[in-house]
Amino acid sequence: MNILTEVQGHFQGSLPSRIGVALSGGGDSVALLHILTQCFQGQDVQILAATVDHGLRRESADEARQVAALARHMGVDHEILHWQGWQGDGNLQDQARRARYQLLSDWAKRREIEIITLGHTADDQAETVLMRLARSAGVNGLAAMPVRRQLNGITLLRPLLRVTRAQLRNHLTQHDLTWVEDPSNQDRRFERVRMRQAMKTLEPLGLTIASLSAVAENMGKAKEALDRNALLVGKDLAKTVSGAVVIDEKGLRDQPDEIIHRLLAGALRWVSGGEYPLRRGVMAEALVCVRTGGGVTLGGCRILSRRGQVWICREYNAVRDEVALPDAIWDKRWVLQGADVSGLEVRPLGRAGLLLCPDWRDSGCPHEVLEATPAVWRKQDLVAAPMAEMANGWTAKAVNSDEEFYRSLLSH
């Protein structure tokens, strides 16, 4: 395999003026940086790199400076991004990963970078497939890491998913390049490290990097087909009402379980504003709910069966303590606007507030839906509840459009 040709193949058509590289200093990302500088040498494309210093090890600051020097040696603009959000509790790896991507996307926007490249390899893909198999993953999980995905308006690109770590090490050696070895790559407390070490035992059985990566690629194609089918079904059966998703119950039950799963997962993610979909085991409860006509609370949302329709709405308890000023975003989903805003605040309507809205049934929404919608309050006095037929000159503007719900069916 010609690695340069493989990487260049991901940049067909008009080239971006700037390409970012997430540069950890490890061999994979250093090789990626060098390959990109070779691919676009003499072209009107600027390569920029950023290193996230998580500040979790005493040596991390020095290592980040070494990486910066390496980037400068290649003639690449480099910046160190600092994370200071670790409070000592929770899932460290997950929090660090979320922070890393947030810092990188903020950097890209500030530097007007459209694409950030990541150095994940075929080895990483194979390890991810093994980790997902251990969790009894479905099609989405086994599709593992996509080549491209969107994050906060930035494209994340993994151009090395068909390239092995060994091939990149050969590239580094041939070009006399150095890199930093992260000691955590040998720490068996981390699942990925254990899977990496298990690969040596599995290879003689045919479970190789190549075969596991091929599984991910095949499942990725299956995922795309299922997502597109779910989108077509969603546009036919589903609509949004007052921030809830409403799906024709009979039409939904006629669908295969996998399509129902995707419609519900997309709806739950859109309604809750969650960054990640719920786990498949949790989603099994939602599927049972649809099949039996019952109700269930999941991920800050409620799923209800009412008069031949399935409603996916916000759960009141999930927003009970949400407070915002008028004209500000409430629950990451709504902005309430009116003429006189002095002394007012936006809080959920709740059961008590709903009882003060005599015409709420005219909205056509179940009471559970309306109780979790935003209302305008002056201390304990209800001023307006736009979605419960008590507008009083106030409007509720959705932050997320209906079209974003349908798009969520392609990216859940």
C-alpha positions in Angstrom: 0.0 0.0 0.0 1.2 3.5 -0.9 0.3 5.4 2.3 0.4 8.9 0.6 -2.0 7.7 -2.1 -4.3 6.3 0.6 -4.4 9.6 2.5 -4.7 11.7 -0.6 -7.7 9.7 -1.7 -9.7 11.2 1.2 -9.2 14.7 -0.2 -10.9 14.4 -3.6 -12.4 17.5 -5.2 -11.7 21.0 -4.0 -9.0 21.1 -1.3 -9.6 22.9 2.0 -7.3 25.9 2.5 -6.4 24.6 6.0 -6.2 21.1 7.4 -5.8 20.5 11.1 -4.0 17.6 12.7 -4.7 16.3 16.3 -1.1 15.8 17.3 -0.6 13.7 20.4 3.1 13.2 19.7 2.6 9.4 19.5 3.9 7.5 16.4 0.5 7.5 14.6 -0.2 11.2 14.8 3.4 12.1 14.0 3.3 9.9 11.0 0.0 11.5 9.9 1.4 15.0 10.2 4.5 14.1 8.1 2.4 12.3 5.5 0.1 15.3 5.1 3.0 17.7 4.7 4.3 15.4 1.9 0.8 15.0 0.3 0.3 18.8 0.0 3.8 20.0 -0.5 3.8 22.9 -3.0 0.0 23.2 -2.9 -2.1 26.1 -1.5 -3.0 24.1 1.6 -1.8 25.0 5.1 -1.3 22.2 7.6 -1.8 23.2 11.3 -1.4 21.0 14.4 -2.7 21.1 18.0 -1.7 19.1 21.0 -4.0 18.7 24.0 -2.1 18.7 27.3 -4.5 17.1 29.8 -2.3 17.9 32.7 -2.8 14.5 34.2 0.9 13.6 34.4 3.9 15.6 35.6 5.7 15.0 32.3 2.8 16.1 30.1 3.8 19.8 29.8 7.4 18.9 28.8 6.1 16.3 26.3 3.7 18.8 24.7 6.6 21.2 24.3 8.6 18.4 22.6 5.7 17.8 20.2 5.5 21.5 19.5 9.2 21.5 18.6 8.7 18.5 16.3 5.9 20.2 14.5 8.0 23.4 14.0 10.8 21.3 12.7 8.4 20.2 9.9 7.4 23.8 9.3 3.9 23.3 10.8 2.1 25.9 12.8 1.4 24.3 16.2 -0.6 25.2 19.3 -0.8 23.6 22.8 -4.3 23.3 24.2 -4.7 22.9 27.9 -7.4 21.0 29.8 -8.0 21.8 33.4 -11.4 20.3 34.0 -10.5 17.0 35.8 -12.1 17.1 39.3 -10.8 13.6 40.3 -14.2 11.8 40.0 -16.1 10.1 37.2 -14.8 8.3 34.1 -11.4 9.9 33.5 -10.9 8.5 30.0 -14.4 9.6 28.9 -14.1 13.1 30.3 -10.6 13.5 28.8 -11.8 12.4 25.4 -14.8 14.8 25.5 -12.6 17.7 26.6 -10.0 16.8 23.9 -12.6 17.0 21.1 -14.1 20.2 22.5 -10.7 21.9 22.7 -9.8 20.7 19.2 -13.1 21.9 17.7 -12.8 25.3 19.4 -9.3 25.6 18.1 -10.4 24.7 14.6 -13.2 27.3 14.6 -10.8 30.0 15.9 -8.2 29.2 13.2 -10.8 28.7 10.4 -10.0 25.1 9.9 -12.7 23.0 8.2 -11.2 19.5 8.7 -9.3 18.0 11.7 -7.5 14.8 10.8 -7.1 12.1 13.4 -4.4 9.4 13.5 -6.5 6.4 14.2 -5.3 3.3 12.4 -6.5 -0.1 11.4 -5.2 -1.4 14.7 -7.3 1.1 16.6 -10.3 0.0 14.5 -9.7 -3.7 15.2 -9.3 -3.0 19.0 -12.6 -1.0 18.9 -14.4 -3.9 17.2 -13.2 -6.3 19.9 -14.3 -3.9 22.7 -17.7 -3.6 21.1 -18.0 -7.4 20.7 -17.4 -7.7 24.4 -20.4 -5.5 25.0 -22.7 -7.4 22.6 -22.9 -4.5 20.2 -25.2 -4.3 17.3 -24.6 -2.9 13.8 -23.8 0.6 15.0 -21.3 -0.5 17.6 -19.5 -2.9 15.2 -19.3 -0.2 12.6 -16.8 1.2 15.1 -15.1 4.4 14.0 -16.4 6.2 10.9 -13.9 7.7 8.4 -15.8 11.0 8.7 -18.1 12.6 11.1 -19.2 16.1 12.1 -18.5 17.7 15.4 -19.7 21.2 16.2 -19.6 22.1 12.6 -16.1 20.7 12.0 -15.3 17.6 10.0 -13.3 14.9 11.8 -11.4 12.8 9.3 -9.6 9.5 9.9 -7.5 8.9 6.7 -5.4 6.1 8.2 -8.1 3.5 9.1 -6.8 1.2 6.4 -3.2 1.6 7.4 -1.6 -0.5 10.2 0.4 0.8 13.0 3.4 -1.3 11.8 3.2 0.5 8.4 3.3 3.8 10.1 6.3 2.8 12.2 8.1 1.8 9.0 7.3 5.3 7.6 8.7 7.0 10.7 11.9 4.9 10.6 12.5 5.5 6.9 12.2 9.3 7.5 14.2 9.3 10.7 11.3 10.7 12.7 11.0 10.6 16.5 7.8 10.3 18.6 6.7 10.2 22.2 5.5 6.9 23.7 2.6 7.4 26.1 3.1 5.1 29.1 -0.6 4.6 29.4 -0.4 2.5 26.2 1.0 -0.3 28.4 -1.4 0.2 31.3 -3.6 -2.9 31.6 -6.1 -1.0 33.6 -7.4 0.3 30.3 -9.6 -1.9 28.3 -8.1 -0.9 25.0 -4.6 -1.9 26.2 -6.0 -5.3 27.2 -7.6 -5.8 23.8 -4.4 -4.7 22.0 -2.5 -7.4 23.9 -5.2 -10.0 23.3 -4.8 -9.5 19.5 -1.5 -11.4 19.6 -3.4 -14.5 20.8 -6.3 -14.1 18.4 -4.3 -13.6 15.2 -3.5 -17.3 14.8 -7.3 -18.0 14.9 -7.9 -15.6 12.0 -9.0 -12.7 14.1 -6.5 -10.3 12.6 -6.2 -6.6 12.3 -7.3 -6.9 8.7 -10.3 -9.1 9.3 -11.6 -7.1 12.3 -11.2 -3.9 10.4 -13.1 -5.4 7.5 -15.9 -6.3 9.9 -16.1 -2.6 10.9 -16.1 -1.5 7.2 -18.9 -4.0 6.3 -21.0 -3.0 9.3 -20.4 0.7 8.4 -22.1 0.0 5.0 -24.9 -1.9 6.7 -25.4 1.0 9.1 -25.6 3.5 6.3 -28.3 1.5 4.6 -30.3 1.1 7.8 -29.9 4.8 8.6 -31.2 5.8 5.2 -34.2 3.5 5.6 -34.9 4.9 9.0 -34.8 8.4 7.6 -37.4 7.5 4.9 -39.7 5.8 7.4 -39.2 8.8 9.8 -40.3 11.3 7.2 -43.3 9.2 6.4 -44.5 8.4 10.0 -43.0 11.1 12.3 -43.4 14.8 13.0 -42.5 17.2 15.8 -45.0 18.9 18.0 -44.1 21.3 20.8 -40.6 19.9 21.1 -41.8 16.3 21.1 -41.6 13.7 18.4 -44.9 12.1 17.4 -44.9 8.8 15.5 -47.9 6.9 14.0 -48.2 3.9 16.3 -49.5 1.3 13.8 -47.0 2.3 11.1 -44.2 2.1 13.7 -45.2 -1.3 14.9 -45.1 -2.6 11.3 -41.4 -1.8 11.1 -38.6 -4.3 11.9 -37.1 -3.9 15.4 -33.9 -2.4 14.0 -35.8 0.5 12.3 -37.9 1.1 15.4 -34.7 1.2 17.4 -33.2 3.8 15.1 -36.3 6.0 15.1 -36.6 6.0 18.8 -32.9 6.5 19.3 -32.9 9.5 17.0 -36.0 10.9 18.7 -34.6 10.5 22.2 -31.4 12.2 21.2 -33.1 15.1 19.6 -35.6 15.6 22.4 -33.0 15.3 25.2 -30.2 17.1 23.4 -27.9 14.3 24.4 -24.5 14.0 22.8 -24.5 10.2 22.6 -27.3 7.6 22.1 -28.5 5.4 24.9 -27.0 1.9 25.1 -28.7 -0.8 23.2 -29.7 -2.7 26.4 -31.5 0.4 27.7 -33.1 1.0 24.3 -34.6 -2.5 24.6 -37.1 -1.1 27.1 -38.2 1.5 24.6 -38.8 -1.2 22.0 -40.9 -3.2 24.4 -42.9 -0.1 25.2 -43.7 0.5 21.6 -44.7 -3.1 21.0 -47.0 -3.3 24.1 -48.4 0.3 24.1 -47.0 1.1 27.5 -44.9 4.0 28.8 -41.3 4.3 29.9 -38.8 7.0 31.1 -35.4 6.9 29.4 -32.5 9.4 29.2 -34.5 12.4 30.5 -37.4 11.6 28.1 -40.7 9.9 28.3 -42.2 7.5 25.7 -46.0 7.5 25.7 -48.8 5.8 23.8 -51.8 8.0 23.2 -54.7 7.6 20.8 -52.8 5.7 18.1 -49.6 7.8 18.4 -46.3 7.3 20.1 -45.0 10.5 21.8 -41.4 11.0 22.7 -41.2 14.0 25.0 -39.0 15.6 27.6 -39.4 14.3 31.2 -40.5 16.8 33.7 -38.1 15.7 36.4 -35.2 16.2 33.9 -36.0 19.9 33.6 -37.6 20.6 37.0 -34.7 22.7 38.1 -34.0 24.4 34.8 -34.2 28.2 35.0 -33.3 30.8 32.4 -34.0 34.5 31.7 -36.3 35.4 28.8 -34.4 35.6 25.5 -31.8 33.1 26.9 -31.7 29.4 25.9 -33.6 27.1 28.3 -32.8 23.4 28.5 -30.6 23.8 25.4 -33.8 23.8 23.3 -36.0 26.8 23.7 -35.9 30.6 23.7 -38.9 32.5 25.1 -39.5 36.0 24.0 -42.0 38.7 25.0 -42.4 42.4 25.3 -42.0 43.0 29.1 -39.3 40.8 30.6 -38.5 42.6 33.8 -38.7 40.4 36.9 -39.5 37.3 34.9 -37.8 33.9 34.5 -38.4 30.8 32.4 -39.1 27.6 34.3 -41.0 24.4 33.3 -44.7 24.6 33.3 -45.3 21.6 35.6 -48.6 20.1 36.7 -49.5 23.1 38.9 -48.9 25.5 36.0 -50.8 23.4 33.5 -53.9 23.6 35.8 -53.8 27.4 35.3 -54.1 27.0 31.5 -57.8 26.4 30.8 -57.4 25.7 27.1 -54.4 23.4 27.2 -56.3 20.5 25.6 -56.7 22.6 22.5 -53.0 22.1 21.9 -53.6 18.4 21.1 -50.7 17.4 23.4 -50.8 15.0 26.3 -50.4 16.7 29.7 -47.0 14.9 30.2 -45.7 16.7 27.1 -46.8 20.2 28.2 -45.7 19.8 31.8 -42.1 19.7 30.6 -42.4 22.7 28.3 -41.0 26.2 29.2 -43.3 28.8 30.8 -42.8 32.4 32.0 -43.1 33.0 35.7 -43.0 36.0 38.0 -42.1 34.3 41.2 -45.0 31.9 41.8 -47.3 33.6 39.3 -47.7 32.1 35.8 -47.4 34.8 33.1 -47.4 32.8 29.9 -47.2 29.2 28.6 -47.0 29.5 24.8 -47.3 25.7 24.1 -50.3 25.3 26.5 -52.5 27.8 24.7 -51.7 30.6 27.1 -49.3 32.8 25.1 -50.2 36.2 26.4 -48.0 37.8 23.8 -45.1 35.4 24.3 -43.5 33.1 21.8 -41.4 29.9 22.2 -38.7 29.5 19.5 -37.1 26.1 19.1 -33.3 26.1 19.0 -33.2 22.8 17.0 -35.3 22.7 13.8 -37.5 19.9 12.7 -35.0 19.1 10.0 -32.4 18.5 12.7 -34.6 15.7 14.0 -34.6 14.0 10.7 -30.8 14.5 10.3 -30.4 12.8 13.7 -31.6 9.6 12.1 -28.5 9.6 10.0 -26.1 10.3 12.9 -27.4 8.6 16.0 
